[in-house]
Amino acid sequence: FSQPNLMSTGQGILIGMIDTGIDYTNPLFQNPDGTSRILRLWDQTIESENTPEAVAGFQPFYGTVYSQEDLNRALASEQPLELVPSTDTSGTFLAGVAAGRQIQSPTTFSGAAPDAALAVVRLKPAKQYLREFFAVPPDADAYQENDIMAAAAFLLGVAGQYQMPLVLCLGVGTSQGSHSGISPLAMQLQALSGTRGFACVTGAGNETGFRHHYFGNLSPDQEYEDVELRVADSTSGFSMELWADVSELYTVGFVSPSGEVIERIPMTVGQETTISFQLDATRILISYQITESSSGRFLAFLRFTGPAPGIWHIRVYPTLFVAGQFHIWLPMQGFLTEDTGFLRPDPDITITDPGNAPLLLTVSTYNHVTGSLYIHSSRGFTATGQIKPDFAAPGVEVQGPGIPPGTSRLSRQTGSSVATAITAGAVACLFSWGFTQGNDTTLTSISVKSILIRGAERKEAFRYPNRQWGYGTLNLYQAFLLMRE
């Protein structure tokens, strides 16, 4: 953004952050006069009468919305958190990377789009009954898809109110779903992708190397496939999902670590089956869906409660055989004990949703110093063969705002959400060039993705697109040069 002939630093663009909130007292999110650069802050965790305004007939009646004026009054007081008690755990870092103000002291720092405005949503934790149903550990951060969808609608409304182009930065994802990009959240964002002045950037995830994906490929004369799963000692419970194409149907059976055999569980549509074991306290819930509502694909949902540690065999039987291929995904890292995983995993097709949606900008993570891919960066393609990720962005040991709140020091973080924030800032710079400077007022999420793919750097050692790098590495300046030519 420092190229003097461009001077595109996000002016006139709104970056919408959906994460754990923001430390609004940090100077990086203030103008030189001390006023806030945050136009709206919706904290879904604080209940009050000041709930979000209706957007397109939809109004979520929960949480509290703080205006820029509210934030300015808080910043002018000696105890800002008494007026606006919204805090954060990790979203501040991402907002700083995407749009932190340029500073020279005590350390030189600038976000990718330092002149962009911000609107922030702090997500509320998922309801307890959902955490229990999906066996999410008590200490894991988990959010509901409907709250994220409400956050996206809210940010779109803020952008409309201020008549500003919107870049949505979505650092959260999930390993649940068909990995084909047609979850409700993905479809909502897909529908907006052709809208002028809207772009959504999402991360590929950090799932490679954790052994959480299994790819099955049965032969026509094969009775079943034995999927071996190692369950660690400290695992209290977990869920998993078996997905197959619309032409396939499967049933499952089990062999416990002690050798107890559970024959194939018959397919009872619309009902849940719970099985118990005689030699240990393990209970397994199984639910078959012949046509999952969003994708039409086959889904078998399994939830283990009190699983015995050791090697489990999940026997997958073909009931309707065409290609004989299926996928099983365990929960994403952080939702599962580290030593629990498949003995013969497939490292590919591990991009988290909604990053599998074709029209969104999905970025993998690489080290900008060494030029190497981040070791845990999720790999494509999607389960239906769509090209994902689109490209890779820096996300290893990136500098950003420190924690706790109020600190002026900087810290470094690594991961998919960091690469997402950098890319969101790059898109804001591109939008600023197009809309604020009047060079191209037709830009959409789809056209921006095309521009950045064409400008990506590619190494001679690789063939593109590929499952790790997509079409290359993010290079915004090169994208600008190609548009000039």
Secondary structure, 3 states (H helix, E strand, C coil): CCCCCCCCCCCCCEEEEEEECCCCCCHHHECCCCCECEEEEEECCCCCCCCCCCECCECCCCCEEEEHHHHHHHHHCCCHHHHCCCCCCCHHHHHHHHHCCCECCCCCECCCCCCCEEEEEECCCCCHHHHHHCCCCCCCCCCCHHHHHHHHHHHHHHHHHHCCCEEEEECCCECCCCCCCCCHHHHHHHHHCCCCCEEEEEECCCCCCCCCEEEEECCCCCCCEEEEEEECCCCCEEEEEEEECCCCEEEEEEECCCCCEECCCCCCCCCEEEEECCCCCCEEEEEEECCCCCCCCEEEEEEEECCCCEEEEEEEEEEECCCCEEEEECCCCCCCCCCCEECCCCCCCCCCECCCCCCCEEEEEECCCCCCECCCCCCCCCCCCCCCCCEEEECCCEEEECCCCCCCCEEEECCHHHHHHHHHHHHHHHHHHHHHCCCCCCCCHHHHHHHHHHHCECCCCCCCCECCCECCECCHHHHHHHHHC
